[in-house]
Amino acid sequence: MKLLFASVLICLASCQNLSKNKNSTVDSKVTAKLSSFDLNKEIKNCEAQLNQAVPKLTDLSKHPRLIETNETEWKEISNGRLVWTSGFYPGILWYMYDLTKEEKWKAEAIKRTEVFEDFKTINEHHDIGFMMFPAYGNGYIFGDKKEYKDILLTSAESLASRFNPKVGTIRSWSNKMHPRWQQHITIIDNMLNLELLFWAAKNGGSKEFYDIAVKHAETTMENHFRPDYTSWHVIEYDSITGKVLNRHTKQGYADDSRWSRGQAWGIYGYTMVYRETGDKKFLEFAEKLTDKYLELLPEDYIPHWDFDVPNLENEERDASAAAIVASCLLELSTLVEDKMNQERYYNAAMRMMESLSSEQYSGVGKTDSFLVHSTGAKSLGHEIDVALIYADYYYIEALDRLQKMAHSK
């Protein structure tokens, strides 16, 4: 109950303070509908969902990826070197351990993490960050598994090997996998992988890891965003000159449309880069990306899968994008100095969390997942209106951040 009361008090204090400020730029869609969020209840709901799902997920050679529309159980896929989503399930288990301190979750997390050790040498793509940090990084941080350090450092070295200094970014995909592009490809998702490099640079790895991460963030900031601070998905660079050749999409509606999860990756990425560097230019950029994203949201703060798709109101939502941004804005609210923006970003995050935990988007009583109504790649014809493992990951990360914020209060 203490966590619930703390969260309610934070919400109420924020709303009261903002309502007194006539010059507040807080979106009325947030303050008008913000109410209490039962953190304890949501943690227990997630634990109940895991208690329901974990006994069914016994094949260590596979991991849960999605729950198809109108299905109730996770579809598992093989833990291949090219499968970017494999680290999210063990990451979820580590967060549940951190939230509850129940040893059974630690044991399950260790079991599901340590099957990936051989992935530390992946250099075929950039997703080693997504694959290794939620699993081994969270295990090191929450589970005090100090033996994971060398695995993470090797993983960071593998990721850094894809950096092209002539371009200034880490190469995301191979051209063989994505023949539409012939040279150096970087996608906005790659911003999330930088956290592995920053962690490694602080924990015994090469200082070059830090420099690569900063340069990638700077180059991406320069080339990956439109004047209105929305993101393209895919940038193709000339491998020799570093010149931008094409700005395209893979998962958005069209090359020049605004893919909502791409914007989410950018917001999260630049918030994290500011946390790691302290460089205000990254904080200011994260705020600009956030403000544009909030401007584009529908009433319930869960975006459609692309902001520019025709017949927008009839298109599927993407709860995964909402979970990513909700988690990120909780952190961003603690990093900005202006009190009005602290409250504005916190309240926006809570509005997203309320929607995600509502009957509309919660998986409780419907599936084995925390959330439903995510869209992975409608433009490619799959993962349309489904549950996605990374939506659950960022949702439970948000719960973990809220618990820490409540305790700090």
Secondary structure in CASP SS format (residue, H / E / C, confidence):
PFRMAT SS
TARGET T0000
AUTHOR 0000-0000-0000
METHOD secondary structure of the structure
MODEL  1
M C 1.00
K H 1.00
L H 1.00
L H 1.00
F H 1.00
A H 1.00
S H 1.00
V H 1.00
L H 1.00
I H 1.00
C H 1.00
L H 1.00
A H 1.00
S H 1.00
C H 1.00
Q H 1.00
N H 1.00
L H 1.00
S H 1.00
K H 1.00
N C 1.00
K C 1.00
N C 1.00
S C 1.00
T C 1.00
V C 1.00
D C 1.00
S H 1.00
K H 1.00
V H 1.00
T H 1.00
A C 1.00
K C 1.00
L C 1.00
S C 1.00
S C 1.00
F C 1.00
D C 1.00
L H 1.00
N H 1.00
K H 1.00
E H 1.00
I H 1.00
K H 1.00
N H 1.00
C H 1.00
E H 1.00
A H 1.00
Q H 1.00
L H 1.00
N H 1.00
Q H 1.00
A H 1.00
V H 1.00
P H 1.00
K H 1.00
L C 1.00
T C 1.00
D C 1.00
L C 1.00
S C 1.00
K E 1.00
H E 1.00
P E 1.00
R E 1.00
L E 1.00
I E 1.00
E C 1.00
T C 1.00
N C 1.00
E C 1.00
T C 1.00
E C 1.00
W C 1.00
K E 1.00
E E 1.00
I E 1.00
S E 1.00
N C 1.00
G C 1.00
R C 1.00
L C 1.00
V C 1.00
W C 1.00
T C 1.00
S C 1.00
G C 1.00
F H 1.00
Y H 1.00
P H 1.00
G H 1.00
I H 1.00
L H 1.00
W H 1.00
Y H 1.00
M H 1.00
Y H 1.00
D H 1.00
L H 1.00
T H 1.00
K C 1.00
E C 1.00
E H 1.00
K H 1.00
W H 1.00
K H 1.00
A H 1.00
E H 1.00
A H 1.00
I H 1.00
K H 1.00
R H 1.00
T H 1.00
E H 1.00
V H 1.00
F H 1.00
E H 1.00
D H 1.00
F H 1.00
K H 1.00
T H 1.00
I C 1.00
N C 1.00
E C 1.00
H C 1.00
H C 1.00
D C 1.00
I H 1.00
G H 1.00
F H 1.00
M H 1.00
M H 1.00
F H 1.00
P H 1.00
A H 1.00
Y H 1.00
G H 1.00
N H 1.00
G H 1.00
Y H 1.00
I H 1.00
F H 1.00
G C 1.00
D C 1.00
K C 1.00
K H 1.00
E H 1.00
Y H 1.00
K H 1.00
D H 1.00
I H 1.00
L H 1.00
L H 1.00
T H 1.00
S H 1.00
A H 1.00
E H 1.00
S H 1.00
L H 1.00
A H 1.00
S C 1.00
R C 1.00
F E 1.00
N E 1.00
P C 1.00
K C 1.00
V C 1.00
G C 1.00
T E 1.00
I E 1.00
R C 1.00
S C 1.00
W C 1.00
S C 1.00
N C 1.00
K C 1.00
M C 1.00
H C 1.00
P C 1.00
R C 1.00
W C 1.00
Q C 1.00
Q C 1.00
H E 1.00
I E 1.00
T E 1.00
I E 1.00
I H 1.00
D H 1.00
N H 1.00
M H 1.00
L H 1.00
N H 1.00
L H 1.00
E H 1.00
L H 1.00
L H 1.00
F H 1.00
W H 1.00
A H 1.00
A H 1.00
K H 1.00
N C 1.00
G C 1.00
G C 1.00
S C 1.00
K H 1.00
E H 1.00
F H 1.00
Y H 1.00
D H 1.00
I H 1.00
A H 1.00
V H 1.00
K H 1.00
H H 1.00
A H 1.00
E H 1.00
T H 1.00
T H 1.00
M H 1.00
E H 1.00
N H 1.00
H C 1.00
F E 1.00
R C 1.00
P C 1.00
D C 1.00
Y C 1.00
T C 1.00
S E 1.00
W C 1.00
H C 1.00
V E 1.00
I E 1.00
E E 1.00
Y E 1.00
D C 1.00
S C 1.00
I C 1.00
T C 1.00
G C 1.00
K C 1.00
V E 1.00
L E 1.00
N E 1.00
R E 1.00
H E 1.00
T C 1.00
K C 1.00
Q C 1.00
G C 1.00
Y C 1.00
A C 1.00
D C 1.00
D C 1.00
S C 1.00
R C 1.00
W E 1.00
S H 1.00
R H 1.00
G H 1.00
Q H 1.00
A H 1.00
W H 1.00
G H 1.00
I H 1.00
Y H 1.00
G H 1.00
Y H 1.00
T H 1.00
M H 1.00
V H 1.00
Y H 1.00
R H 1.00
E H 1.00
T H 1.00
G C 1.00
D C 1.00
K H 1.00
K H 1.00
F H 1.00
L H 1.00
E H 1.00
F H 1.00
A H 1.00
E H 1.00
K H 1.00
L H 1.00
T H 1.00
D H 1.00
K H 1.00
Y H 1.00
L H 1.00
E H 1.00
L H 1.00
L C 1.00
P C 1.00
E C 1.00
D C 1.00
Y C 1.00
I C 1.00
P C 1.00
H E 1.00
W C 1.00
D E 1.00
F C 1.00
D C 1.00
V C 1.00
P C 1.00
N C 1.00
L H 1.00
E H 1.00
N H 1.00
E C 1.00
E C 1.00
R E 1.00
D C 1.00
A H 1.00
S H 1.00
A H 1.00
A H 1.00
A H 1.00
I H 1.00
V H 1.00
A H 1.00
S H 1.00
C H 1.00
L H 1.00
L H 1.00
E H 1.00
L H 1.00
S H 1.00
T H 1.00
L H 1.00
V C 1.00
E C 1.00
D C 1.00
K H 1.00
M H 1.00
N H 1.00
Q H 1.00
E H 1.00
R H 1.00
Y H 1.00
Y H 1.00
N H 1.00
A H 1.00
A H 1.00
M H 1.00
R H 1.00
M H 1.00
M H 1.00
E H 1.00
S H 1.00
L H 1.00
S C 1.00
S C 1.00
E C 1.00
Q C 1.00
Y C 1.00
S E 1.00
G C 1.00
V C 1.00
G C 1.00
K C 1.00
T C 1.00
D C 1.00
S C 1.00
F C 1.00
L E 1.00
V C 1.00
H C 1.00
S E 1.00
T C 1.00
G C 1.00
A E 1.00
K H 1.00
S H 1.00
L H 1.00
G C 1.00
H E 1.00
E C 1.00
I C 1.00
D C 1.00
V E 1.00
A E 1.00
L E 1.00
I H 1.00
Y H 1.00
A H 1.00
D H 1.00
Y H 1.00
Y H 1.00
Y H 1.00
I H 1.00
E H 1.00
A H 1.00
L H 1.00
D H 1.00
R H 1.00
L H 1.00
Q H 1.00
K H 1.00
M H 1.00
A H 1.00
H H 1.00
S H 1.00
K C 1.00
END
